[in-house]
């Protein structure tokens, strides 16, 4: 929730049961439409959840050098997630770091995960014009 009083203020309302604080090394890869995504890890903190992934490049991906500016267009990765069997939440577009051999992605500023959650389902729905889904299930118990 955000309030504005001439300044930007953010309030984080945590669940009464508390939140999970840990890092889960996933390192699971899935290939869809000839693009392989690897969900590397999930970081759960008191203030946010973060998902880290990387992918192999599409055939026409040819940056001149790593982290060239402006970055190549059309490689935005969109994702969503679900806690247990709850509603699907938008993770939005990843932050991305362009490399010669692919891309590194991070989705952050997502709601903390309440204690008692058994599983996170993280789904990368698309990468630019390439449709997924790349669906990862991350057990928490």
C-alpha positions in Angstrom: 0.0 0.0 0.0 1.3 3.5 -0.8 0.3 6.8 0.7 1.3 10.2 -0.5 1.7 13.3 1.7 4.0 15.2 -0.6 6.5 12.4 -0.3 6.4 8.8 -1.3 5.8 6.5 1.6 5.4 2.7 1.5 3.8 0.6 4.1 4.3 -3.1 4.3 1.5 -5.1 6.0 2.8 -8.5 7.1 0.6 -11.5 7.7 -0.2 -12.2 11.4 1.4 -15.7 11.2 4.8 -14.2 10.1 6.7 -14.7 6.9 9.2 -17.3 5.6 12.8 -16.1 5.5 15.2 -18.3 3.5 16.9 -18.9 0.2 16.0 -21.9 -1.9 18.5 -23.0 -4.5 16.3 -24.4 -7.3 18.5 -24.8 -10.4 15.8 -26.4 -12.5 15.7 -26.0 -16.3 12.7 -26.2 -18.7 12.7 -25.9 -22.5 9.7 -24.6 -24.3 9.8 -23.4 -27.9 13.5 -24.0 -28.1 14.2 -21.6 -25.2 15.6 -23.0 -22.0 14.9 -21.1 -18.7 16.6 -22.1 -15.5 15.0 -21.0 -12.2 18.2 -20.5 -10.2 17.0 -19.5 -6.8 14.2 -18.0 -4.8 15.0 -15.5 -2.0 12.3 -15.0 0.6 12.8 -12.2 3.1 10.7 -10.3 5.7 10.1 -7.6 3.1 9.9 -9.3 -0.3 10.2 -12.4 -2.5 12.7 -12.5 -5.3 13.0 -14.9 -8.2 16.3 -15.3 -10.2 16.3 -17.0 -13.6 18.4 -17.2 -16.7 17.7 -18.3 -20.2 19.4 -19.5 -23.3 19.0 -17.0 -26.2 16.6 -17.3 -29.0 18.2 -18.0 -32.4 18.3 -14.4 -33.5 19.9 -13.1 -30.3 23.2 -11.4 -31.2 24.2 -8.6 -28.9 27.5 -6.9 -29.8 28.8 -7.0 -26.3 27.4 -7.8 -22.8 25.3 -5.2 -21.2 25.3 -3.1 -24.4 23.1 0.0 -24.2 20.4 0.2 -25.4 19.7 -3.4 -24.8 18.1 -5.5 -27.5 14.4 -5.0 -27.8 11.7 -7.7 -27.5 13.3 -9.9 -24.8 11.1 -8.9 -21.8 10.2 -11.9 -19.6 6.8 -11.8 -18.0 5.9 -14.0 -15.0 3.3 -14.8 -12.4 3.2 -16.9 -9.3 0.8 -18.7 -6.9 1.2 -19.7 -3.3 -0.2 -23.2 -2.7 -3.6 -23.2 -4.4 -4.2 -19.5 -3.9 -4.9 -16.9 -6.6 -2.4 -16.1 -9.3 -0.4 -13.0 -8.6 1.4 -11.0 -11.3 5.2 -10.9 -10.9 5.4 -8.4 -13.8 8.4 -7.9 -16.2 11.8 -9.0 -15.0 14.8 -6.8 -14.6 17.3 -8.2 -17.1 21.0 -8.3 -17.7 22.1 -9.1 -21.2 25.0 -11.5 -21.7 26.7 -12.9 -24.8 25.3 -16.4 -24.0 21.8 -15.4 -22.8 20.1 -13.3 -20.3 19.8 -13.1 -16.5 16.4 -12.1 -15.0 15.2 -11.0 -11.6 11.7 -10.4 -10.4 11.7 -8.6 -7.1 9.5 -6.4 -4.9 7.0 -9.2 -4.6 4.9 -9.8 -1.5 6.6 -11.7 1.3 5.5 -15.4 1.6 3.4 -16.2 4.8 4.6 -19.0 7.1 2.6 -22.1 6.5 2.9 -21.9 2.7 3.8 -25.3 1.3 4.7 -24.5 -2.3 5.3 -21.6 -4.8 4.4 -22.1 -8.4 6.4 -19.7 -10.5 5.4 -19.4 -14.2 7.3 -17.4 -16.8 4.5 -16.8 -19.3 6.6 -15.3 -22.1 9.9 -13.9 -23.3 9.2 -11.2 -25.8 7.3 -12.8 -28.7 8.0 -16.4 -27.5 5.2 -17.9 -25.5 5.8 -20.3 -22.5 4.8 -21.3 -20.1 7.9 -22.3 -18.2 6.3 -23.6 -15.0 8.4 -24.3 -11.9 7.1 -25.7 -8.6 9.1 -24.8 -5.5 8.4 -26.9 -2.4 8.9 -24.9 0.9 8.6 -27.7 3.5 
